[in-house]
Amino acid sequence: KRLTEEKKVAKQMKKQEKEKRRIDQYESSKKQFAPAEMIPKPKEGCSIRPSIVELARMSEEELAKIGKFSIENEYGKIEWDGPIDIRGLDFEKIVEIGEQEAIVYGKTEEDGMEMGKPPVGTGLNKPAIVTLYNCNPAQPMPEEKLLKKVKKLCKMQDSEFISFDIDSGCWKFRVKHWTKYGGGIGKVKQSKKQTKESEGLNEQESVQRDNFQEEDIPLDDVEGEIEENEEDVVLPQSIEVREEEIADEGNLRE
């Protein structure tokens, strides 16, 4: 009898879930997608979550209160816990994630004012978690000293230190609002990809130099060019010849 009751309850819950999905699908079919100008513009070389495709399927109301949003590239990642308003934002102009640094609303206009930076608590100017990759300095540093330096940088920038992975150089911290964060560790150690690219460029430059040095110009060609141009060359007259000409001119006048 007990098992029979449990089966009835499970069947009823399953029926309710099915009905809820049906209602959600119906509501979704009625939803009006946000206008094209409200869809955020992506940034080259970066991936975002939710994706542009997913954002394009949202209503304007949903774009105004995204629960979780992140943007990432090879240098790092920024994660907002939300809700945030991303309607009509141009990430190409607003977000910069570079070597050892993350900047949001950092570009300035000619008068030095930060371009389009909204008040704290609006737009992207909200708390977020920043993760910067490959932040180990090129010159080895004792682990304790490096951690102390990273924590000091967080304190100076009014950010909250979360973690620093000595092996990967992955630096994670939390910010309250947005300006320029990161940097200060010094010249970073190149990643394997960057080292490989650098070695490839150096090898290419070396080959070009070797080819230039090994390219000999035949002596016959040089001598031929000199002979061809001899007729066009005007050599200066010697002082003695010029003195004789002056003396002759004097005799004629007399």
Backbone torsions as a table, in degrees:
resi	resn	phi	psi	omega
1	LYS	NA	-40.3	178.6
2	ARG	-63.1	-43.5	178.9
3	LEU	-63.0	-37.1	179.0
4	THR	-63.1	-41.7	178.8
5	GLU	-64.6	-42.1	179.8
6	GLU	-63.5	-39.7	178.1
7	LYS	-63.7	-39.7	179.1
8	LYS	-63.7	-43.5	179.2
9	VAL	-63.0	-45.6	-179.8
10	ALA	-61.8	-40.6	179.2
11	LYS	-65.0	-40.4	179.6
12	GLN	-65.2	-41.8	179.1
13	MET	-64.6	-40.7	178.7
14	LYS	-63.2	-38.5	179.0
15	LYS	-66.6	-39.5	179.5
16	GLN	-66.5	-41.4	178.0
17	GLU	-62.4	-41.8	179.0
18	LYS	-62.9	-41.2	178.9
19	GLU	-66.2	-38.0	178.5
20	LYS	-64.4	-43.0	178.1
21	ARG	-62.3	-39.6	179.6
22	ARG	-63.5	-41.3	178.8
23	ILE	-66.8	-40.9	179.0
24	ASP	-62.5	-41.9	179.2
25	GLN	-64.4	-38.8	179.4
26	TYR	-66.4	-43.9	179.5
27	GLU	-64.5	-37.9	180.0
28	SER	-65.7	-36.1	-180.0
29	SER	-68.5	-26.8	179.2
30	LYS	-85.4	-14.6	-173.4
31	LYS	-64.4	138.4	176.3
32	GLN	-95.1	123.8	179.2
33	PHE	-69.3	152.9	179.0
34	ALA	-66.2	148.5	176.6
35	PRO	-59.0	154.3	-176.4
36	ALA	-56.9	-36.8	-177.7
37	GLU	-69.5	-13.6	179.6
38	MET	-89.7	-13.7	179.6
39	ILE	-75.1	126.9	-179.5
40	PRO	-58.7	147.3	177.3
41	LYS	-90.3	127.1	-176.7
42	PRO	-70.1	167.0	177.5
43	LYS	-110.8	132.4	-178.4
44	GLU	-60.7	133.8	178.2
45	GLY	83.6	2.4	-179.0
46	CYS	-120.1	151.0	173.1
47	SER	-113.5	145.9	179.8
48	ILE	-125.8	154.2	176.5
49	ARG	-135.9	123.3	-0.9
50	PRO	-62.1	156.9	-178.4
51	SER	-72.0	166.2	178.3
52	ILE	-59.9	-37.4	179.0
53	VAL	-61.9	-44.6	179.3
54	GLU	-66.1	-39.1	179.5
55	LEU	-66.2	-35.0	-179.5
56	ALA	-66.8	-19.0	180.0
57	ARG	-93.3	2.8	-178.2
58	MET	-94.4	159.2	175.3
59	SER	-83.7	167.7	178.8
60	GLU	-62.7	-35.7	179.0
61	GLU	-63.4	-39.4	179.7
62	GLU	-69.6	-38.3	178.3
63	LEU	-65.0	-24.4	-177.9
64	ALA	-79.7	-10.1	-179.5
65	LYS	-148.8	61.7	177.7
66	ILE	-66.8	128.6	-176.9
67	GLY	-66.7	-52.5	177.9
68	LYS	-134.5	134.0	-178.5
69	PHE	-141.7	141.0	178.6
70	SER	-144.5	152.9	175.1
71	ILE	-135.2	137.5	-170.8
72	GLU	-146.3	146.2	170.1
73	ASN	-143.2	-164.8	-174.9
74	GLU	-68.3	-18.2	-177.1
75	TYR	-94.4	-22.9	-178.4
76	GLY	172.1	-168.4	-174.2
77	LYS	-149.1	141.8	174.6
78	ILE	-121.3	130.1	-179.0
79	GLU	-125.2	123.1	174.5
80	TRP	-99.8	135.3	179.6
81	ASP	-76.8	-23.2	177.3
82	GLY	82.4	177.2	-2.6
83	PRO	-77.2	144.1	178.4
84	ILE	-129.6	153.7	-179.5
85	ASP	-100.3	113.4	-177.7
86	ILE	-113.9	17.2	-178.3
87	ARG	-61.3	123.8	174.1
88	GLY	67.8	13.3	-178.3
89	LEU	-74.8	145.4	176.4
90	ASP	-110.4	98.0	-175.4
91	PHE	-64.7	-24.7	178.6
92	GLU	-61.0	-35.4	-178.0
93	LYS	-92.6	-24.0	-170.7
94	ILE	-95.4	-41.5	-170.3
95	VAL	-108.6	135.0	174.4
96	GLU	-133.0	121.1	173.7
97	ILE	-121.8	108.4	-177.2
98	GLY	-123.1	-166.3	-178.3
99	GLU	-64.9	113.6	177.5
100	GLN	68.0	15.0	-178.5
101	GLU	-150.9	153.6	176.2
102	ALA	-136.3	130.1	-176.5
103	ILE	-133.3	134.0	173.6
104	VAL	-129.8	130.4	-174.4
105	TYR	58.7	38.2	-177.0
106	GLY	-94.2	-18.3	-179.1
107	LYS	-70.3	143.1	-177.6
108	THR	-116.3	156.5	176.1
109	GLU	-87.9	-179.3	-176.3
110	GLU	-61.5	-31.1	-179.1
111	ASP	-82.9	4.1	177.0
112	GLY	86.9	-2.8	179.7
113	MET	-80.1	144.4	177.9
114	GLU	-67.1	129.3	-170.2
115	MET	-76.3	114.0	173.0
116	GLY	66.0	23.0	-178.4
117	LYS	-77.0	118.5	-179.1
118	PRO	-79.5	166.9	177.3
119	PRO	-60.3	154.8	177.8
120	VAL	-57.1	133.0	179.9
121	GLY	99.3	-2.8	178.5
122	THR	-125.4	158.8	-179.0
123	GLY	58.3	-135.6	176.6
124	LEU	-90.6	-1.4	-178.2
125	ASN	-81.1	61.4	-176.8
126	LYS	-134.4	167.6	178.5
127	PRO	-56.5	144.5	-179.5
128	ALA	-156.1	163.6	175.0
129	ILE	-106.0	127.6	-178.7
130	VAL	-109.5	133.3	174.6
131	THR	-124.5	119.2	178.6
132	LEU	-109.2	132.0	-175.8
133	TYR	-94.1	155.2	172.2
134	ASN	52.5	55.3	-178.8
135	CYS	-100.5	10.1	176.9
136	ASN	-68.7	134.9	179.0
137	PRO	-67.7	154.0	-179.1
138	ALA	-64.1	-39.3	177.4
139	GLN	-86.9	124.5	-179.1
140	PRO	-54.0	141.7	-178.7
141	MET	-137.0	140.1	177.7
142	PRO	-54.3	140.3	-175.3
143	GLU	-54.4	-45.8	-178.3
144	GLU	-62.2	-41.6	-179.5
145	LYS	-67.6	-40.0	-180.0
146	LEU	-65.5	-44.9	178.8
147	LEU	-62.6	-39.1	178.9
148	LYS	-63.4	-40.7	179.5
149	LYS	-65.6	-44.1	-179.3
150	VAL	-64.0	-43.1	179.1
151	LYS	-64.7	-36.9	178.3
152	LYS	-65.7	-39.6	177.2
153	LEU	-61.6	-41.9	178.3
154	CYS	-61.4	-42.7	-179.3
155	LYS	-65.2	-41.2	179.4
156	MET	-63.9	-34.3	-177.5
157	GLN	-92.6	5.7	180.0
158	ASP	58.4	42.0	175.2
159	SER	-118.2	161.2	-176.6
160	GLU	-100.4	117.3	179.3
161	PHE	-66.3	132.9	177.1
162	ILE	-111.1	-54.7	-179.1
163	SER	-164.1	162.2	172.8
164	PHE	-146.4	119.1	-179.4
165	ASP	-90.8	113.5	-176.5
166	ILE	-62.3	-38.1	-176.4
167	ASP	-69.5	-47.9	-175.7
168	SER	-94.7	-16.6	-176.2
169	GLY	75.3	22.2	-178.9
170	CYS	-82.8	116.7	-175.4
171	TRP	-110.3	124.3	-176.1
172	LYS	-124.7	132.1	178.5
173	PHE	-153.6	164.5	-178.4
174	ARG	-112.4	138.4	178.6
175	VAL	-116.4	151.6	-178.8
176	LYS	-88.0	-33.0	179.2
177	HIS	-153.5	-169.9	-171.1
178	TRP	-119.2	137.1	169.9
179	THR	-156.5	-140.0	177.3
180	LYS	-101.8	128.7	-179.3
181	TYR	-128.3	155.7	178.3
182	GLY	98.6	-161.2	179.0
183	GLY	71.7	179.5	174.5
184	GLY	88.4	-10.7	-179.1
185	ILE	-79.0	-25.4	-178.3
186	GLY	110.3	-177.3	-179.5
187	LYS	-58.2	125.7	-174.5
188	VAL	-83.1	157.8	174.7
189	LYS	-75.0	132.1	-178.3
190	GLN	-67.5	141.7	175.2
191	SER	-72.4	168.8	179.6
192	LYS	-60.1	-38.1	-179.9
193	LYS	-65.9	-45.5	-179.5
194	GLN	-65.3	-40.3	179.2
195	THR	-62.6	-42.0	179.5
196	LYS	-63.5	-43.4	179.4
197	GLU	-64.3	-41.6	179.9
198	SER	-64.1	-43.0	178.4
199	GLU	-63.8	-36.2	178.8
200	GLY	-64.1	-41.9	179.1
201	LEU	-66.3	-43.6	179.7
202	ASN	-62.5	-40.0	178.8
203	GLU	-64.4	-40.5	179.7
204	GLN	-65.2	-42.1	178.5
205	GLU	-63.5	-39.8	-179.6
206	SER	-64.0	-42.1	179.3
207	VAL	-63.5	-41.3	179.9
208	GLN	-63.5	-40.5	178.8
209	ARG	-65.5	-42.8	179.9
210	ASP	-62.4	-41.1	179.9
211	ASN	-64.0	-38.3	-179.8
212	PHE	-67.1	-41.0	-178.8
213	GLN	-70.0	-33.3	-176.4
214	GLU	-82.1	-10.2	-176.6
215	GLU	-82.2	98.8	-177.7
216	ASP	-88.0	142.6	176.4
217	ILE	-99.0	120.7	-178.5
218	PRO	-54.8	135.2	-178.5
219	LEU	-65.1	-35.1	179.8
220	ASP	-59.7	-39.5	-179.9
221	ASP	-64.6	-39.4	-179.7
222	VAL	-66.0	-45.5	-179.2
223	GLU	-63.8	-38.5	179.1
224	GLY	-62.0	-41.1	179.2
225	GLU	-64.5	-38.6	-179.6
226	ILE	-64.9	-45.2	-179.3
227	GLU	-62.3	-39.4	-178.7
228	GLU	-66.2	-30.2	-175.6
229	ASN	-95.0	-3.1	-177.8
230	GLU	-60.6	-38.3	-177.4
231	GLU	-65.9	-27.3	-177.0
232	ASP	-86.3	-11.2	-176.6
233	VAL	-86.5	128.9	177.4
234	VAL	-103.2	114.8	-177.9
235	LEU	-91.4	146.3	179.7
236	PRO	-69.3	142.7	178.6
237	GLN	-71.4	147.1	178.8
238	SER	-71.6	158.6	-178.0
239	ILE	-65.5	-36.6	-177.4
240	GLU	-65.0	-43.5	180.0
241	VAL	-62.9	-40.4	-178.6
242	ARG	-66.5	-37.1	178.7
243	GLU	-64.6	-40.1	179.3
244	GLU	-62.8	-40.9	-179.7
245	GLU	-63.9	-39.2	179.6
246	ILE	-65.7	-40.4	-179.7
247	ALA	-64.8	-42.6	178.6
248	ASP	-61.5	-42.1	179.6
249	GLU	-62.8	-35.5	179.3
250	GLY	-67.9	-41.4	-179.8
251	ASN	-64.0	-39.9	-179.3
252	LEU	-64.5	-38.9	-179.8
253	ARG	-65.1	-36.7	178.6
254	GLU	-68.4	NA	NA
